[in-house]
C-alpha cells in the first residue's frame, strides 16, 4: 500500500520526481543551444520564465508509475516542453498578448518575427530529440499530436469574435489545442516503460481529461484570478474575443440584456465592459458551472488510472487531478 496522498500542491506533486526534473532541465538547457545568439536569447528568456511544467511532469510520473528504468523519459519530457514552448511563442503573436508567466511576452520583448522564427526552431529541435529515442511509435504519437494542436489553433481562430460558438465546438478546441499534448505526454510515459496497449490507452485518457480540467480552470481564472497569480492580464480572453465556457454559459442562461452585452463584447473584443461581464458571469453561476465541468474531467482522469499499482507516483498523478481544479494560477 502507498501512503495517503499529501495535499495537492505543485511541490508535493513533483517531489517524487525531483531528480528526474533536474535531469530534464539539463536536457532542455543543452538542447536549446544554438550558434545563433538571438535564438539563445529568446529561448532562454521563455524557458527561464518557468511555468508549471505539467506536461514534462506527466511524462516522468507516468513512466515511473509503470516502473520505467532508463533515461529516455528525460528526453521525451524535454520534447513535450519544447512543443509547448513553441506553441506559446506562436500563440502570443497570434493573440497579440503582452504578458505571460508574470512578465512581458517574447513577442513584446523581441518582436513578432523573431518570436515566430524561434518558435519554429524550438519545434524542429523537439523533433530532432524525439528521433534520437529511436521509436517509430513515439514519433507517431508526437507527430499526430502536433498536427492536432495546429488544427486546434485554427479552430480557435475560426471561433474568435463568434458569439454563437456552442459548448461542443469550444470543447473540441480544448481537446485539440490543450488536452492533446497532455494526452501525448501521458501516453509517452507509459509507452516508454513498455506498458500494455490497454495501459497506454488509459494513460491517454488520463492526460486528455486532465488537460481539459486545466483549461477549464484557466477559463475560470481569466475572470476570477489575480494577474500576479495567473501571470497574465485578467480579461485577456474577452479582449481577444474568445468565447470561453463562462461566456458560452452566460449566452445560454443569461438575461436578454446580458446576452446582448456578451455578443457585443465578443464580436468587438471589448474589455471596457469587463466589470459588467464579470458581474453577470458571477451572478449567473457561469464560473461555478465551468468549475464543475473541470471537476468532472478531473474525476475522469483519476478513474482512468485506477488499475495502476499503488505507488508514490500514482499518488502524485491523483494529486495532480486535485491540483488542476483547486489552483489559483
Residue pairs with C-beta under 8 A, 6 or more apart in sequence:
1 310
2 310
2 311
2 312
2 314
2 315
3 312
3 315
5 315
5 318
5 319
6 12
6 15
6 315
6 319
7 319
8 319
8 320
8 321
8 322
8 323
8 326
9 319
9 323
10 52
10 323
10 327
12 316
12 319
13 57
13 61
13 316
13 319
13 320
13 323
14 21
14 57
14 316
15 316
16 61
16 64
16 312
16 313
16 315
16 316
17 57
17 60
17 61
17 64
17 313
17 316
20 60
20 64
20 73
20 74
20 77
21 53
21 56
21 57
21 60
23 71
23 74
24 56
24 60
24 74
24 77
24 78
24 81
27 74
27 75
27 77
27 78
27 129
28 47
28 78
28 81
28 82
29 47
31 78
31 82
31 125
31 128
31 129
32 40
32 43
32 44
32 47
32 122
32 125
33 40
34 40
34 43
34 121
38 110
38 114
38 118
39 118
39 121
41 110
42 89
42 106
42 110
42 114
42 115
42 118
43 85
43 118
43 121
43 122
45 106
45 109
45 110
46 85
46 88
46 89
46 106
47 85
49 100
49 101
49 102
49 103
50 101
51 101
52 329
53 81
54 182
54 214
54 320
55 77
55 80
55 81
55 84
55 181
55 182
55 185
56 77
56 78
56 80
56 81
56 185
57 77
57 320
58 80
58 182
58 185
58 186
58 189
58 207
58 210
58 320
59 73
59 76
59 77
59 80
59 185
59 186
59 188
59 189
59 192
60 73
60 74
60 77
60 189
61 189
61 313
61 316
61 317
61 320
62 185
62 186
62 188
62 189
62 190
62 193
62 203
62 206
62 313
62 317
63 73
63 188
63 189
63 190
63 192
63 193
64 73
64 189
64 311
64 313
65 189
65 305
65 308
65 309
65 311
65 313
65 314
65 317
66 189
66 190
66 193
66 194
66 195
66 199
66 308
67 193
68 189
68 192
68 193
68 194
70 192
72 133
72 192
73 188
73 189
73 192
73 193
75 129
75 130
75 132
75 133
76 130
76 133
76 138
76 188
76 189
76 192
77 185
78 126
78 129
79 126
79 129
79 130
79 142
80 126
80 142
80 181
80 184
80 185
80 188
82 122
82 123
82 125
82 126
82 129
83 122
83 123
83 126
83 142
83 145
83 146
83 149
83 181
84 181
85 119
85 122
86 119
86 120
86 122
86 123
86 126
87 119
87 149
87 153
87 181
88 100
88 119
89 106
89 107
89 115
89 116
89 118
89 119
89 122
90 115
90 116
90 119
90 153
91 97
91 153
92 100
92 105
92 106
92 107
92 108
92 115
93 107
93 112
93 115
93 116
94 153
94 157
95 236
95 240
96 240
97 105
97 107
97 108
97 232
97 236
98 104
98 105
98 108
98 233
99 105
99 108
99 227
99 231
99 232
99 233
100 231
100 232
101 231
101 232
102 228
102 231
105 115
106 114
106 115
106 118
107 114
107 115
110 118
123 146
126 142
127 142
130 138
130 139
130 142
131 139
133 192
135 191
135 192
137 191
138 188
138 191
138 192
141 184
141 187
141 188
141 191
142 184
142 188
144 184
145 180
145 181
145 183
145 184
148 176
148 180
149 176
149 177
149 180
149 181
151 176
152 173
152 175
152 176
152 177
152 178
152 180
153 177
155 169
155 172
155 173
155 176
155 177
156 173
156 177
156 242
159 165
159 169
159 170
159 173
159 242
159 243
160 240
160 241
160 242
161 241
161 266
161 267
161 268
161 269
162 243
162 266
163 243
163 251
163 262
163 263
163 266
163 267
165 243
165 248
166 248
167 245
167 248
167 249
167 252
170 243
170 244
170 245
170 248
171 212
174 211
174 212
174 215
174 216
175 208
175 212
178 211
178 212
178 214
178 215
179 207
179 208
179 209
179 210
179 211
179 212
179 215
180 208
180 211
181 211
182 207
182 208
182 210
182 211
182 214
183 204
183 205
183 207
183 208
183 211
184 207
185 207
186 203
186 204
186 206
186 207
186 210
187 200
187 203
187 204
187 207
189 203
190 199
190 200
190 202
190 203
191 200
195 203
199 307
199 308
202 304
202 305
202 307
202 308
203 304
203 305
205 300
205 301
205 304
206 301
206 304
206 305
206 317
207 301
209 297
209 298
209 300
209 301
209 304
210 297
210 298
210 301
210 320
210 321
210 324
212 294
212 297
213 294
213 295
213 297
213 298
213 301
213 321
213 324
213 325
214 294
214 324
216 245
216 290
216 291
216 293
216 294
216 297
217 290
217 291
217 294
217 324
217 325
217 327
218 230
219 237
219 244
219 245
219 246
219 290
220 246
220 287
220 290
220 291
220 294
221 229
221 230
221 328
221 329
222 230
222 234
222 235
222 236
222 237
222 238
222 244
223 234
223 235
223 237
223 246
223 277
223 278
223 281
223 282
223 287
224 278
224 282
224 287
225 234
225 328
225 329
226 234
226 328
227 233
227 234
229 328
229 329
230 328
230 329
231 329
233 239
235 271
235 274
237 244
237 247
238 247
238 265
238 266
238 269
238 270
238 271
238 274
238 277
239 269
239 271
240 269
241 266
241 267
241 268
241 269
242 266
243 251
243 266
245 286
245 289
245 290
245 293
246 281
246 286
246 287
246 289
246 290
247 262
247 266
247 277
247 281
247 286
249 281
249 284
249 285
249 286
249 289
249 290
250 258
250 259
250 262
250 277
250 280
250 281
250 284
250 286
251 259
251 262
251 263
253 284
253 285
253 286
254 262
254 280
254 284
258 280
258 284
261 273
261 276
261 277
261 280
262 277
262 280
264 270
264 273
265 271
265 273
265 277
281 287
291 325
294 324
294 325
295 325
298 321
298 322
298 324
298 325
299 321
301 321
301 324
302 318
302 321
305 314
305 317
305 318
308 314
308 317
